[in-house]
Structure formats: structure tokens, C-alpha cells
């Protein structure tokens, strides 16, 4: 990836030092010329004192000739003295003998594809010259000279019907754009075309148009730039009527930049829904065929109306899906983090610090310690709290389905893929994606996840269009990922991407002060008036809770269901918990060596044999633990 310029920048390449001079453009106008009073000074005798200016309105930059004696050239072409010329990323500017370069990659894909230019100084007058009638037809030379035959009309109607059937089944915006542009270019024989979208709810603004699909007969989707009239774009957005313009080279009301491209004919039609312009579809021809006719205009106009309806339906369905996810998230988030121990105070402090940032967070801890609750708390305290929180258990997905589950799949990508389905990454767009049990992710998928996290882009299974998302990623694991890195089971680069900040969920045995508080919280959820007897409290506090909070919750649910009355006694609790007092006394009536052995083995059991975590809990080195285990075996 190249350098990203968050602000528009002019590089003066021809300098006395031989090193480029960088000029960041502030909003408003910046003068270019020989005078030292200009924002951009060129030490060139062929440059006038005030030769030109650049104007930045917050989203686009235009270049104007201020009347310099020598022409200003952009990419080898003279710009019109009376027109604003929209600059695009990497444009090369020549003034006199001075070379400059414009950089504005931060403006996005639209800045590289669509150049909007002013046709004339008095655009309102020239709009009337276009004779845009209610019929949506513009024929500067009178009647259509190329009427379609009845057979051709039938074929076109059949194509429109087939396209309608196809796009009504599409549930993805990018697939819709592909189908629409493919259809109109094939049906009309156009040599170039694009689909542009307007920001939802925005006022008509030709400079805000976002190019989402672009095609050129010579370069395919890798085509460079297309130039459009501000007059046409504004009128299309305002009046929501399709326009056909023929014999462009003979029209004085269009800028020379379009004429230089040898465009013979173009059609521009709005994508409409409920009297709103959602965007537009544009096609043109530069001489490879005859000019377009009214039947082709009507075809493209009809496609625009159908596509607008389908686009709005896709957006509605997407919004409903996201809202459904959000509501399910709220319902499933009935639990909350409870505790006032020192260990939990540290967790709350970390949550408060990381939540407002987009930092990736890795949550570690044993099973049942509330790692997902921590993740939800981070989300609820973030700026994305009203956006989706999408959780996925990486360890519960069959290895052959991981990719389609995370990234989605296209219709027909594999047997059973009957419709295009978004994955978890896509559903979490603008919100939070929680990758639980990330340590169980297959190694081959870790590479794809790393790329998706780095670039925020991915492909659906069977898809050709790259999907871009803006998400915050939280992850959790009960494994020691550093050990997994050493054994080659987990990628180190992915670990560092995920673990910018680590939050350790403490086990319940290290939260003695929280056990009763958590228990009473769970009992409140079970019903009013249920209380713990003092002996039951002692049992809960003395038990080691290998299953952590999850085990505590299950134990209390059982006690509430099976117990009599409003009081829970030790006999109501699971047997291993209710008898813990007696078991504890037997445990204490042993030699110190026996107690040590039993305790170490119990810790190993509760950590699932994870010696690194066990040594950390015991407060000894891993080498010391190995020595003690060897001693136990010898005895």
C-alpha cells in the first residue's frame, strides 16, 4: 500500500535543492505563483506572479488558472482558463518549467475514479440549453435517427425481464452493482460505464458521488478515470430523470476535457426509490459504435428504477439484520460483571481505559471466568455501543466451515449455498467482533484473519469483490498463546495484532470476597426472597470452583429448583459443594508434604494440565514445578 495522505497535498518537484517541497492544503483557496506572498511559491521565470490557485472545500480540490501567460497542464493536457479542474490523487501539474504533484489518497476510491468539472461559468443558463424535457430525452439534432426494430425491442424487453428476475434474488449491494453495469453495457454496446452512489439522506452534490463499480472496455475494472459534467450530475440528482446526450464533440456547452476524451454519446440515469435519488448509472461510447438512441435510454432508465428499488430493499434487509443482531445481543447480555475484589477492580480499571479507543484487546482466563462479559463491557462503554456486537466461538465451528462463517459466502460457492450470506466480519461492520476461543482457530485460517485485521478487507467464499469493513476486534482464550506460539500452533504476528492490550479474567478461587456477592446476584435473577443460609455461604466460600462463575451459576440454579422454601442449605447444593466442609477437614489433617502434593495436583487439574498457568498460580517457576512433579513420581 502506498502513502496515505489524510489531507490534500501539493508536492513541488522542481526545486533548487532537488528535494520535493510539501504543501498541505487548508480549506479555502491557496495561490500558486512566483510571488513570495503565494501559499505555493515557484521560482520560475515562466511562471506569473499569481499564476493559479487550488481550492479545497473539505472533500475535493479544484485547480484554476488565474490568467498566467503560460498554460497550466495536468497530465500533459492544457486546462481551460475559465473552468475549475478537479484534481485527483497522483495528478501531475506543469506550470512553466515547474513540475508539481497532487496527493490526496485519503479521499478514497472516488477520488481516483470520478473527475467532476464545471462546463461553463453560468451553469444555470446552459442547463436550459440541454432541453431536458419531461420525456427525459435529449436529442440536439432532432428525432432519433436509429429506431430499433420490433425484434430488437422484444430482445431488450426480454433482457430487462431477465435482469429483474436476477437482481430481485440478490441480497448484496456489490453483486447488484455488478449485475446492473454488466447488463447495461452488454445491452447497449457501451465502451465505458460506472455506478455512483450518494450519501444516504444527503442533498444533491455532484462532488459527493461515490463510485462503487467501474468498467472500461480496454482496462476492465482497473480503468483509471472518468470525467463528468457538474451540470449533468446536478440535474440528474435534482430531477431524477435519465439523460441522453449525442454528438458531444459538436456542443460548445461542454468542457474541452470531455471533448478531448472523444466521447460521442452518453446516457446517465438515476437510481431512484420513492422520489429519492440514491445514485446513478452512467455509460458512454467513444467511437467504437454509433451513438445511443432513445430505446437504449429507456432501457437504462428502467434499469435504474428497478435497481434503485432493489438497492433500497437490500439496505432495509441489512438494517433489519443488524438491528436483530443488536437486539439479540442486548437480550443475551442479561448478565453483568459483579465483584468488588481487588482483582475485579483491576479489570474494571482496564475496561474503562481501553473502551473509548479502537485498540484490539485479548481477554485471557480459564473457562467460565466471564471473558465474554468483559468483552461486552468494553463494547458497551465504547463509541460503538449502539452498533452490532457479534460474538463467534472459534472452537465450536467445524474447521471446514470456519472461513464461510467468518467471511460469508456467495450463492453457489459450494453445495448448499443457496443464497449470498454475509459472515461475522460483515455483520459486525461499524461495531465490535468478538472472537472467543481464538486459540482454537486452525492455523491456515489464522493467516486469513490476520490479513482481514490488517487491511479491514476480505473476500466472501466464492466471491470476486473485495469487501471493506470498519470493526473493532476483541478476542479471548483460555490457552497460553505464548506456549502455542512456541509449539507452532499459533501465529506470533496474529498474537501481536490481537494482544495490543491484555485483560486477565481472574478465576473465582482468587475472588473470595466476590463469591457471596455473585451468588446473591444470581439468586435475585432466580426469584425474590431466596436466601443463603450461613452454612451454605461457608460451603460456597470454601469450595475451589474449578468451573468458575459458570459452575457457581449452575449450582445456584439447581439449588433454587430443588430446594424447599426460600432458604438454600448445604443439602440443596451439588454434593461436591455441600460436603466441602467435611472434605476440607480431611484435607487439613495431613502432613505438610501431603498437603503440598495434593494442592499442586489440584491446581494442575483445575488448569487443565497447563503447567505455565499452574506455576503462575502457585507462585513458583516452571522449572521448580517440574522438579516437584518428578519428586512426587519418585515417592
N, C-alpha and C positions, 0 to 999 in steps of 0.2 A: 504493500500500500504506500502511496505517495504521501507527501507532506499535506497535512490538513490545515487549511487556513481558515480559522474561525471568523476573521474579519477580512474584507476585501483589501488586497494589497497590490500596489504598483511597484514592480522592480525596474529600476533604471539600469539597464545592462551596459550601456556605453558611458563609462565614467573615466575620469582622469586617473584614478587609482587602479582601474582594471577590475575592481571588485563591485558587484551589484549593490546599489543603494535601495533599501527597502522603505517604502512609504505606506503606512497603514492609513486607510481612508476612513475618516469620521463621517457621520451622517451629514448631508448637505453637499455643497459644491467645493471642489478643490481645483484651483487653477494650475495649468501647466504652461511653462514658457521660459524665456531667457531671463526675465526679471527675477531678482532675488526676493521679491515680495511674494512670488508664487509659492504655493504649497509644494509643488514639484518643480525644481529648477533644472533646466537643461542648458549646459554650457556648450552651445552650438550656434554658430553664426547664421545657419539656415533656419533657425527657429525664431519666431516672432516673440516680442516681449510677453504678450499674452496670446499664446497660440491655440490653446484648447482648454477644456475643463472636463472633469469627471464628476458626476452627481450620484450620490448614494442615498437612496430613500429608505434604507433599512432592510431591503430584501433583494434589490437588484442595482446594478451600476450601469449608467449610460455615459457615453463619450460624445462630446460636442466640439465641433470646430468653431473657434472664436474669431475666425477671419484671418488666420495666418496666411502669409503669402504662398507658402508651400503646402501641398495637401497632407492630410493625415491618412495613413494607410493602416489597415488592420488585416493581418494575414495576407498581405500583398495586394489588397483592394482598397481603392480610394473610398472614403466615406463622404456622404453628402454634406455639403456645408450647412444645409438647413434642417437636417434630421438628427434626432437622437439615435445613437448607435449603441445597442445593448451589448456590453462586454460579457464574454463567457470565460470560464476558467481556462487558463493557458493561452488566451489570445495574445498574439504578438503585434505590438504597435510600433509604427515607424513615423517619426516626426523629424523632418530634415535628414540628418545623418545619425540621429539618435534612435536606439532600439530600446523598447520597453516591453515588459511582460505583465499581464494581469493574472492574478491568482485569487481564486475565491472558491476553493473546493468545498468549503463548509456550506455552500448554498445548496448542495445536494445534486441528485441526478438531473433535476430540471435545469440547473444552471449549465449543464453540458449539452443539453438536447434542444432546447427551445430558445430562440432569439426573437424577442418582440421588438418591432421597430415602428416608429411613427411614420405614417405615409406622407403626411403633409402638415404644415403648420396649423391650418384651420381644419381640423378633422371633422368638425360638425358639418361644415359645408360639403365636404367631399362624401360624407355618408349619404347625403341626398343624391349625389351623382351616381351612386351604385344602384339606385332604383330598386331597393329591397321592398318587394311587394308582399301582400298577404299570401300570395301563392308560394312564397319562399323561393321563387325562381329569379335569377339574374341573367339576362341574355343581352349583352351590349350590342349585339348585331342583329337583334330581332328574333324571329322564330327559330326553333330548333331545326337545324339542317340535317340531323341524323336520327330520324324516327326509328324506333325499334319495330321489328316485325312482331306479328302476333305470337309466333313460335318463341321468339326471344323473350317477350313479355311473360309468356307462360313459364319458361325456364327460370326467369328471375323470380316470379311468384313462388315457384317450387323451391328455389334456393332460400327464399325468405322463410317459408314454412319449415324447411329442414333446420335452418338456423334457430328458429324459435323453439322447436322441439328440443334442440341440443342445449341451448342456454337455459331453458327452464329447469333442466336437470342439474345444472351447475350450482355448486354451493360455495364456490371460491372465487374471489374477485379477480385474481390473476388469470385463472382459467377462463373467466368471462372475457377479459380483455383480449386474450389470445384468440378465442373463437370469433369475436366480433371483427377484429382487424384482419384476420385471415380471410373471413368471409367477404368483407367489402373490397379488399384488394384483389382477391381472385375473381370476384364477380365483375368488377369494373375494369380490370386490367391496369390498375394504378401502379405507379412506379415507386411511390413512397407514401408513408402514412404514419399517423400516431394517434394515440388516445390520451387525452389530458383530463385531469380531474381538478375540480375546485374544492378548496377547503369547505367542510360542511358548515352551512349557515353563514357563509361569507357574502359580502356584496360583490357585484361584478368587478373583477380586477384581472386584466389580461396578464399581469406580471405574477400573479399568484398561481397560475396554472401549473399543475404538477404532471409531468409526462410519466405515464405508467407502462406504456407499451409503444415501441418504436420499431419501424421496419423500413428498409431500403432495398430495392431490387438488386443493387450491386453489393451491399455490405450486410444484408440481413439485419439482425437485431443489434449489430455492432456499428450501425451507422452513426455518424457524428452529430450533425446539427441540422435543424430545420428552422426556417425563418418564417415568421407570421406577422401579418398586419395587425397593429393595435386596433385599427378601425373595425376590422372583421371580427376579431376576438371580442371586443366590447359589445358589438351589435348582436353577435350570437348569444352571448350570456344574457343580455338585456331582453331581447325579443324572442329568444328561444325558437328561432326559425332557421332552417337549413339554407345555405347559400351556395350557388354555383357561379363561378367567375371564369369566363373563357377569354381567349386572346389577350392574355395578360401583358404580353410584350407591347401591345398597341395602346395600353392605357396609361395616361400621364399621371393618374391619381395614385399610382403605386410607386413605392420607393425603388430605386435602382438596384438595391441589394437583392430583391426578389427577381427582378428582371435579369440580373446577372446570372442567376441560377437557371435561367431558361425554362421557367415554369410556364407551360402552355395553358393549363387548366387546373382548377382545384375545386373540391367540394368540402364544405365544412358544415357539420350537422351537430346539434346539441344532443346530449344525453339528458332526457327530461323525465321528471316524475312530479305529478301534482303541481304543475305550473312552476316548478323549480328547475333550474339548470344545474345538473350535477357535474357536468363536464362536457367534452365534445370529442367527436371523431373527425379526423382530417385525412384527406387523400389528395394527391396531385399527380400530374404527368408532366414530363419534361421533353416530350418529343417522340417517345417510343410508340405512341399510339395517337389516335385522333383525340380531340377534346371531348370532355364528358358531355352528356346530354341530360335532358330533363328526366328521363326514365331512371337513369343512374342516380340522379339527385333524389328522386322519390324513394328509390331503394335504400340509399344510405340514410335518408331522413327517417324512414320506417324502422330501420335497424337501430338508429339512435333512440327512438322512442321505446322500442322493446328492450334494448339494453339498459336504458335508464330505469325501467320498471324492475328488471331482474337485479340490477345493482342495488336498488333500494331494498328489495326483498332479502338479498344476501346480507346487507347491513343490519336489517331488522333481526334476522335469524341469528346473526353473530352476536348482536347485542343481547338478545334473549338468552343465548347460551352462556355468555359471560355473566349476565345477571343471575342466571340459575346457579352457576358455579359460586358466585359471591354469596348468594343466599344459603346454599348448602354449606358453604364454609362457615357462615355465621351460626347455623344450626349445629353443626358438628363441633363448634368451638364453645360448647356449653361449659367445658372445664376451664379452669384458670389456675395460674400458678399461685400456690399458697405456701406460706412459710415466712418466718421472721428470724431464722437462724443466721449465723454469720455467713455460712456457706451460701444461703439463698440471697442474702443482702448483696453479696458479691455478684451473683447472677443478675439481680435487678439493676445493679450499677452498670454492668456491661451492656445490658439491653438498652438502657437509657442512653448510653454513649453511642452505640453503633446504629440504633434505629433510624435516626434522621439522615444517615449517609447511605450511599448506594453500595457500601462495602460488602463483599462476599463474606459470609460467616459460616464457619464449621462448628457444629454443636456436637460434642463428644459425650459419651456416658454409657452406662450399662443399659440393658433393656429395661423398659418400664420406668425410667427416671424423669420422663416428661420432656423429651427433646423436641417433640412436635409442638408442645405448648410454648416452649421457649421461642421457637421459630414463629409461631403465630403472634406472640407478644411483640417480637421485633417488627413484624408486618403491621400490627395494629398501631404501633407508635411511629410508623414511618409516614412519609408523604403519600405513599401508595395505598394507604389504609382503605380507601374506597374502591380500589381496583382489585382484580382477582387474586386470591391466594390459592395456588394449585399445588397440592401435595401428591407425590408419587413415591411409592415404596419400591425402590430399585431391586430389593431382594425378593419381591413377590411376583415379579414379571418373568415369565419364561424367556430364556436367553434369545430364542428366535423371534420374539415379539418386542424386544426392548426398543429397537430403532423405530418401528411403526408407532409404538406407544408414546415415545418422546417427541418424535418429529412429524407424526401423522403419515398419511399415505394418499395417493391418488387413486381414483376409480380405475379398477383393472390392473393395479400394480401387482396383485397376487390373487390366488384363488380365494374367493370370499370378499374381496374388496369391491363391494357393490356401489359404493359412493365415496367421493372425496371426503376424508375425515381429518380434521386438524389434530395435532398432537399436543402434549402437555406444554411444550415450549410456546406454541402458538396461542393456546388458551390462556397462558399466563401473561401475554403481552401487556405491557404497561403496569404490570403488577409484580407479584413475587412467585417464584418457582421454588418449591421445597423438595429437594432430593434426599429423601430419607433412606437410610442404609446404603449410602453411596459406596461404602466399602465392598458391597456385593456386586457392583457393576462389572460385567465382563470386560476384559482388557481391551478387546477390539472396539467396544463401544466408548471406552474412555477417550480414545483419540477423537471420535466424532463429537463427543460432548465438549472436549477441550476447544475444538475449532468453533463450535457454536457459542461458547462462552467468550472466546477471544474476539470474534467478529460479529457476534449477535446476528449471524446469518446461517441458514441451513436449507437443505432440500428435503421435501417430503419423499418418502419411499415411492419410487416410480415417477417423481416429479422432475421437471426441467427448469422451472422458475425458482430462483432463489428467494427465500422468504426472510425478511428482516424483522427483528423484534427488539423491543426495549424492555428488559426484565431485570429484576434483582434476584440473585440466586443465593439461597440458603441451603445448607446440606447438613446431614447428621450421620453419625456412625457409632456403633458400639465396638468397633475394631480399633486396634492401634495401627493407624495408617502408615506410621513410620516403619513399623515392622513389616507391613505389607509391601512397602517400597523396597526394603532390603531383600525380600524374597521374590521380587519381580511381579507381585500380584497387583500393584497399584502404581500408576504413573506419578513420578515426582513432580512433573510440570503441572499436572492437573491438581495435585495436592496444594501446591503453592497458589494456584489460581483460586481454589476454594477456601483455603485457610488463611485469608488475609487477617481475620480476627477469629480466635477460637474461644468458645464458651463451653466450659465443662459442667455438665449437669451432675451435681453430686448425688451419690447413692443415698438411699433413705437411712442406712445404718450410720451415716455421718451427719444425720439431721435429727438427732434425738429430740431436740427442742421443738421440731415441727410435726412429729408423728401424731400427737393428740390433736393439734390444730387441723391437720389434713383430715384425720378421721372424722372430726366433728363437721367439717365441711362436706364430706361425703354423706354423712348421716342426714344432714339438712336436705340434701337432694333426694334421699330416700323417703323422707316424710317428717312432719313436725312431731316433736316430742320424744324422739328416740334418743336415749342417752346411754353412755357407757358407765358401767359400774366401776368402782375403783380397782377391783381385781382384774377386770377386763383391760383397764388402762395399763396396769402393770404388765400384763401379758403382751400388749401391743408394743410397749417401750422396750421390753426385754428381748423380743424376737428380732432376728437379724435381717429379715426381709430380703432374701436373695432375689425375689421378683420385683422389689422396689415398690413404687407407688401403685403400679398396676396390680400387684399382689394384694396390697392393702385395700384397694378399692373392691376387689373381688371378695375379699374376706368379709368386709363390712356388708356388702350386698347379700352374701349368704346369711350372715348373722341377722340382718333385718328381715329376711324372708322366713327363716326357720325359727327365729327366736319367738318367745312368748311375751306379749306385752310390749312396754315401751322401754325396757331396760335390757341392755346386752351384757351377758355374763360370759365368763371364760368358756362355759359349756356350749354357748351359741357360736363360738368362733371355730374355724377349722381345727382339727385335733392337734396338728403340729404347732399351732399358735396357742391354743388354750392350755396345753400341757407344758408350755415353755418354762414356767416357774420351776416345776419339778425337774425338768431336764437340765435347767441351769444349775441347780444344786448338785446334781450328779456330776456335772462338768467341773465344778469347783473343787470337789473332793478328790483331786488327783495331784500327782507330783507336778512340779513346775515344768519339767521336761515334757510330760504328757500333755499338759495344757498348751504349751508352745506348739507341739506337733499337731494337736487337734485343731488349734486355731489357724495355723498356716494352711493345713489341708482344707479347712472350711473356707478360708479366703480364696484358695485356688478353685474350689468348687463353685463359689459364687461368681467368680470372674470367668468361668468357663474355661479354666486352664490357661488363661492369659497371664504368663509369668511377668511380663512387663508391668501390667496393671496391678498384679498381686504384690510385687515388690514395692510399688509406689504406695499402696495402701498400708503395707507392713512397715514402711519406713526404712527398708534395707535395700542394698544394691542387688542387682540381678545375680551377680556372682555369689553373694552371700546366700541368696535363696537357693541357688543350685547346690551349694555346699551342704545346706541344712537338709535338702531333699535327699541327697546322697547319703547323709548320716542316718536319716530315717530308714532308708532301704537296707543299710548295713545292720541296723538293730532288728 
